[in-house]
Amino acid sequence: MEFKAGFVNILGNPNVGKSTLMNRLVGERLSIITNKSQTTRHRIKGIVNGENYQIIFSDTPGVVKPSYKMQEYMLDFSKSAIIDADIILYVTDTVESNDKNPDFIQKVNASEAPVLLVINKIDLTTPDKLNTLFDRWKELIPRAEIFPISATENFNVDNLYQRILELLPVGEPYFGKDDLTDMPARFFVNEIIREKILLNYEKEVPYSVEVVVEEFKEDDKRINISAVINVERESQKGILIGKQGAALKKVGTEARKDIETFFGKKVFLSLFVKVLKDWRNKENELKQFGYKQL
């Protein structure tokens, strides 16, 4: 039997469930999930190895009109995912307007890769409304195969997975059979901490945050981690820390528990807050944080 391998890239607008679907397809919690837009900032690969196949799933940032340089680079991640895809999963849902980002949809149409159009959150709609969505998306991306699913309820995800296997090109594996992702351990620590900030703070604060792990020392029993949370203004630093450090302590406790679950061992986590003025618009900082190749 021939071996199959390929890149299955997950694209779409913010908050349609791309990360939830990615985690469901990979079978691991690689992408953080919140109800806030722009939760995913990078391309995150999840690797699934079967007896005669390897699927490299790629979660991408939601497609937005950039307001600052960081969002420009986030959009570049999504555009590049169209170019190198063997299969495109374009994810929408039953809630969003389907006239968003027509320029990006044109790029999807121009790709030669097969397109699987995923309508997520079908548990939140009616059959009549779903039929209307089918017809509209067939107009927008005529060659797409449409899969109605609920990623949270795991409805019809197996059928989507089987179709991916059928479309996967013949080829050699790109990664080792034991690899789960191409991201380093520190990246997932950063993401877990950032997820807790997204969940615990409102307004602009969570969007102005970038986490950097400065120390990651692991032995047989424990991992010692020191991380810096960068914000753009002094006022954000005060909000993040909270009265007598209570807010930051809560974030640290919640993050530590999830990091321990992720790595399967005890974690000692130290968090510090630093002001890095206007970092979302500065080339050097964005390069260092991995938004643009050095």
Summary of the structure (lengths in Angstrom):
residues: 294
radius of gyration: 19.8
end to end distance: 41.1
largest distance: 62.9
contacts: 921
relative contact order: 0.14
helix: 40%
strand: 24%
